[in-house]
Amino acid sequence: MHYAPITKRLAGLGSDKWALHAAAQTRRAQGKEVINLTIGEPDLPTPPELIETAARAMHGGRTGYSNGRGETDLLRVLSDTYSAKLNRYISHDRFLCLPGTQTSLYLAFMTVCEPGCEVIVGDPMYASYEALIRAAGATPVPVALRPEAGFRLQAQDVARHVTPATRAIFLNTPHNPTGAVLTPEDLRALCDLAARHDLWVISDEVYQDLTHDGVPFTSALADPAQEERVVIAASISKSHAAPGFRSGWLCASEDFCHRALPVSETMLFGSQPFIADMTAQALREPPTVAQAMAARMARRARLIHDRLDGVAGLRVHRPQAGMFALLDIRALSANSQRFALALLDATGVAVMPGASFGQALEGWLRIALNAPDELTAEACARIAGFARQEAA
């Protein structure tokens, strides 16, 4: 039997990346103890008032077909939200509503890429990024995010990788897994570079409301002079603790949205109206859920730093945003997958190997910040004990 080339392009780029998480789930199913710090789930349930909004909408008959662009009220709220954030009017015609950030990014790459083109992306990167790029037939070109630059993508590093085949620069700010937040100067330099080479800038900004300790966030859309080439994606999965509702959006130029709409409608002709109503309600309110979550996660990042930095040669990179801290294990091991599996077997602590997020993070571990403080502290004690044994 014959299969489409996309199946070869994506082989090994799906659940294989999450083998450590699967091993932790298997261990738990066997009745063994697991402290699971692998996945970036919010650390609290979806707020009941949002669930009530969705339920009222369903009981009110909001269960029919939608249109491909998005429900009118949600588009209006998105326009108001981004107009306020960017200090200029952002028309509702510049949005497409989709089920989550990843679907939105898939649409973006399907709209601008074709076989033979290249997309520059920071390394390390979120585990699905390579697959998103390859699904569109493009080739990912990784650019190392340097620890000495705070893991922020630098324009001078990107410039060395631009070729005639380059189609887009793929940003993620705040960044998963490093927690780095691009500065206005970073974004200006990257967008200027894109303009010089007529490139798209595609930016995943799902963590925009989860910055730590007052670190300011700047969107890739901040500069109106560059807005025709910038496409951003976001959702309420992280900011409103609603990952299971799968509600996200793209914001881009009107021309981009017009051209992308048939592609979107081919994938899914309209998201659920009752989820759109819930999303609109979420966005009307201040991001208090995200702010409280960010404060808790910043506190846990400090806890991890205080308990593990310097232990048996370990080094902790504290994030500026998001749901993860990074642990440098290179003094003990150059193989993050093997180290993480051994840690799980020996201690029951499950963390993600850095290699799942790119070659540049080999020799590191990603630790989720969504466990309660006391459980995070216990995980740190076990990691410290394991590291001392490995160093002995």
C-alpha positions in Angstrom: 0.0 0.0 0.0 1.1 3.6 -0.7 1.2 6.3 1.9 1.6 10.1 1.5 5.1 11.6 1.9 3.9 13.5 5.0 3.8 10.2 6.9 7.6 9.9 6.3 8.3 13.5 7.1 6.5 13.2 10.5 7.8 9.8 11.4 9.2 9.9 15.0 8.0 13.5 15.5 4.8 12.8 17.4 4.3 10.8 20.6 7.9 9.5 20.3 9.0 12.9 21.7 7.1 12.1 24.9 8.5 8.7 25.7 9.5 9.7 29.1 6.0 11.0 30.0 4.6 7.7 28.7 7.0 5.8 30.9 5.9 7.8 33.9 2.2 7.1 33.1 3.0 3.3 32.7 4.8 3.4 36.1 1.8 5.1 37.7 -0.6 2.5 36.1 1.5 -0.2 37.8 0.7 1.3 41.1 4.1 2.9 41.6 4.6 6.3 43.0 5.3 9.1 40.5 6.0 12.8 41.0 5.1 13.9 37.4 6.9 17.1 36.4 6.8 16.4 32.6 3.8 18.3 31.1 2.9 22.0 31.1 -0.6 21.6 32.5 -2.0 24.6 34.5 -1.8 24.0 38.2 -5.5 24.5 38.9 -8.8 23.4 37.2 -10.6 25.5 34.6 -12.4 28.3 36.6 -16.0 27.2 37.3 -17.4 30.4 36.0 -16.0 29.6 32.5 -17.4 26.1 32.6 -20.8 27.6 33.7 -20.6 30.0 30.7 -20.0 27.1 28.3 -22.8 25.1 29.9 -25.3 28.0 29.7 -24.4 28.4 26.1 -25.0 24.7 25.4 -28.3 24.7 27.2 -29.2 27.8 25.3 -28.8 26.0 21.9 -25.2 27.2 21.0 -24.4 23.8 19.7 -24.9 24.3 16.0 -22.4 24.9 13.2 -20.3 28.0 13.3 -18.6 29.8 10.4 -15.0 29.3 9.4 -13.6 32.6 10.7 -15.1 32.6 14.2 -18.1 33.7 16.1 -19.0 37.4 15.9 -18.8 38.1 19.6 -15.4 36.4 20.0 -14.0 38.2 17.0 -15.2 41.5 18.5 -13.6 40.7 21.9 -10.3 39.6 20.2 -10.3 42.9 18.3 -10.9 44.9 21.6 -8.2 42.8 23.5 -5.5 43.2 20.9 -6.3 46.9 20.2 -5.8 47.6 23.9 -2.6 45.6 24.1 -1.0 47.1 21.0 -2.3 50.6 21.5 -3.8 50.8 18.0 -6.9 49.5 16.3 -6.8 45.8 15.3 -9.8 44.9 13.1 -11.8 41.8 13.8 -11.0 40.9 10.1 -7.4 40.1 11.3 -8.4 37.1 13.3 -9.2 33.4 12.6 -10.4 31.3 15.5 -9.2 27.7 15.7 -9.0 24.9 18.3 -5.8 25.8 20.1 -2.4 27.3 19.4 -0.9 24.2 17.7 -3.8 24.1 15.1 -3.3 27.8 14.6 0.4 27.4 13.9 -0.3 24.4 11.6 -2.6 26.7 9.6 0.1 29.4 9.5 2.7 27.1 8.1 0.3 25.5 5.6 -0.5 29.0 4.4 3.0 30.4 3.8 5.2 27.3 3.2 5.7 24.8 0.4 8.1 22.0 -0.4 11.7 23.2 -0.7 11.5 26.2 1.5 13.1 26.7 5.0 11.9 28.0 8.3 14.4 29.3 10.9 13.5 28.3 14.4 15.3 28.5 17.7 16.9 25.4 19.2 15.7 24.3 21.8 12.1 24.4 20.7 8.7 23.0 21.8 8.5 19.3 20.9 5.9 19.7 18.1 7.6 22.6 16.2 9.7 20.4 13.9 6.6 18.4 12.9 4.6 21.6 12.3 7.2 22.9 9.8 7.8 19.5 8.1 4.0 18.9 7.7 3.9 21.9 5.3 6.8 20.4 3.3 9.3 22.9 4.7 12.7 22.2 6.3 13.4 23.5 9.8 16.7 25.3 10.2 17.6 25.3 13.9 19.6 28.2 15.4 21.1 27.5 18.8 19.6 29.6 21.6 22.7 30.5 23.6 22.6 30.3 27.5 24.9 33.4 27.6 22.2 35.3 25.7 19.5 34.2 28.1 18.3 31.7 25.5 16.8 34.6 23.5 16.9 34.2 19.7 19.5 36.8 18.4 19.2 38.4 15.0 22.9 38.1 14.3 22.7 34.3 14.8 19.6 34.1 12.6 21.2 36.1 9.8 23.9 33.5 9.3 21.3 30.9 8.5 19.2 32.9 6.0 19.3 31.5 2.5 17.3 32.1 -0.7 15.1 29.2 0.4 14.2 30.8 3.8 10.5 31.6 4.0 9.9 32.4 7.7 11.4 33.0 11.1 9.5 31.1 13.8 9.5 32.8 17.2 8.2 31.6 20.6 7.9 34.3 23.2 7.7 33.6 26.1 9.7 30.5 25.2 9.0 26.9 25.9 11.1 25.2 27.3 13.6 28.0 28.4 11.1 30.6 29.7 13.0 33.3 27.8 11.1 36.5 26.9 12.2 38.4 23.8 12.9 42.1 24.4 11.6 44.9 22.2 15.1 45.3 20.9 15.3 41.6 20.1 12.0 41.7 18.2 12.9 44.9 16.3 16.2 43.4 15.1 14.5 40.1 14.1 11.6 41.8 12.3 14.1 44.2 10.5 16.0 41.2 9.4 12.8 39.6 8.1 11.9 42.8 6.2 15.4 42.9 4.5 14.9 39.4 3.2 11.1 39.5 2.7 10.4 36.8 5.3 7.4 36.0 7.4 7.6 36.2 11.2 5.4 33.6 12.9 5.2 33.9 16.7 3.8 31.5 19.2 2.7 33.8 22.1 0.6 31.3 24.2 2.5 32.2 27.4 2.1 35.9 27.0 0.2 36.3 30.3 2.5 34.0 32.3 5.6 36.2 32.8 7.4 36.0 36.2 8.2 38.8 38.7 7.1 41.7 36.5 9.0 40.8 33.4 7.3 42.7 30.6 6.0 41.0 27.5 6.2 42.4 24.0 4.3 40.9 21.1 5.9 40.4 17.7 3.0 42.6 16.4 4.2 45.6 18.5 5.7 47.5 15.5 2.9 48.6 13.1 5.5 49.0 10.4 6.0 45.2 10.4 2.5 44.0 10.9 1.9 42.8 7.3 4.6 40.1 7.7 3.8 39.0 11.3 1.5 36.2 12.2 0.9 35.4 15.9 -0.9 32.5 17.6 -2.3 32.1 21.1 -5.1 30.5 23.1 -6.7 30.3 26.5 -5.2 26.9 27.3 -2.5 28.3 29.6 -3.7 31.8 30.5 -7.2 30.6 31.6 -6.4 27.0 32.7 -8.5 25.6 29.9 -6.3 23.3 27.8 -9.1 20.7 27.2 -11.4 23.2 25.6 -9.0 23.7 22.7 -9.7 27.4 21.9 -7.1 29.5 20.1 -6.7 32.0 17.3 -4.4 33.6 14.8 -3.8 37.3 14.4 -2.3 38.5 11.1 -3.0 40.9 8.3 -6.4 41.0 6.6 -4.8 39.6 3.4 -3.3 36.7 5.3 -6.6 35.8 7.0 -8.4 36.0 3.7 -6.0 33.7 2.0 -5.7 31.3 5.0 -9.5 31.0 5.5 -10.1 28.3 2.9 -7.2 26.3 4.3 -8.7 26.6 7.8 -12.2 25.7 6.5 -10.8 22.6 4.9 -9.4 21.4 8.3 -12.4 22.5 10.4 -15.4 24.5 9.3 -16.0 26.5 12.4 -15.2 25.9 16.1 -17.9 25.2 18.6 -20.1 28.2 19.4 -20.4 27.4 23.1 -16.6 27.3 23.4 -16.4 30.6 21.6 -18.8 32.1 24.1 -16.6 30.8 27.0 -13.5 32.2 25.3 -15.1 35.6 24.8 -16.0 35.7 28.5 -12.5 34.7 29.5 -10.9 37.4 27.4 -13.3 40.1 28.7 -11.9 39.7 32.2 -8.4 40.7 33.5 -5.9 37.9 33.3 -6.0 37.2 37.1 -5.9 33.4 36.7 -2.7 33.7 34.7 -1.1 36.3 37.0 -1.7 34.1 40.1 -0.5 31.0 38.3 2.7 32.9 37.2 3.4 34.0 40.7 3.2 30.4 42.0 5.4 29.1 39.2 8.0 31.8 39.7 8.1 30.8 43.4 8.6 27.2 42.5 11.4 28.1 40.0 13.1 29.9 42.9 12.6 26.8 45.1 14.2 24.6 42.5 17.1 27.0 42.1 17.7 27.2 45.8 17.5 23.4 46.3 19.4 22.2 43.3 21.8 24.8 41.9 25.3 23.8 42.6 24.4 20.3 43.9 26.8 17.7 42.4 27.6 20.1 39.6 23.9 20.7 38.7 23.0 24.2 37.4 19.5 25.7 37.3 18.3 28.1 34.7 15.5 30.2 36.2 12.8 31.2 33.6 11.5 34.7 33.0 8.0 33.2 32.2 6.0 30.1 31.6 5.7 26.7 33.3 9.2 25.2 33.3 12.7 25.5 34.7 15.8 24.0 33.1 18.3 21.8 34.9 21.8 21.6 33.4 23.1 18.0 34.1 26.1 18.1 31.8 28.5 17.7 34.7 26.9 14.3 35.3 25.6 13.1 31.9 25.6 14.0 28.2 22.5 11.8 27.6 19.4 13.5 29.0 17.1 10.7 27.9 19.1 8.0 29.8 19.6 10.3 32.8 15.8 11.1 33.0 14.8 7.4 32.7 17.3 6.4 35.4 16.0 9.2 37.6 12.4 8.0 37.1 13.4 4.4 37.9 15.4 5.3 41.0 13.3 8.0 42.5 9.9 8.1 40.8 10.5 11.7 39.7 9.5 12.3 36.1 11.0 15.2 34.2 11.5 15.7 30.4 14.9 15.1 28.8 16.2 18.2 27.1 16.8 16.2 23.9 13.0 16.1 23.3 13.3 19.8 22.6 16.3 19.9 20.3 20.0 19.1 20.1 20.9 22.4 21.8 19.3 21.2 25.0 21.0 17.8 25.2 22.5 17.5 28.6 19.6 19.4 30.2 16.3 18.5 31.8 13.0 20.4 31.7 11.1 20.5 35.0 7.5 21.5 35.1 6.5 24.1 37.7 2.9 22.9 38.2 3.2 20.6 41.2 2.4 22.0 44.7 5.3 23.6 46.5 5.7 20.7 48.9 5.7 18.1 46.1 8.2 20.2 44.1 10.5 20.4 47.2 10.2 16.6 47.6 11.1 16.1 43.9 14.2 18.4 44.4 15.3 16.3 47.4 15.1 13.2 45.4 16.9 14.7 42.4 19.6 16.0 44.6 20.1 12.6 46.2 20.2 10.9 42.8 22.7 13.5 41.5 25.0 13.0 44.5 25.0 9.2 43.8 25.8 9.7 40.2 28.6 12.0 41.0 30.2 9.7 43.6 
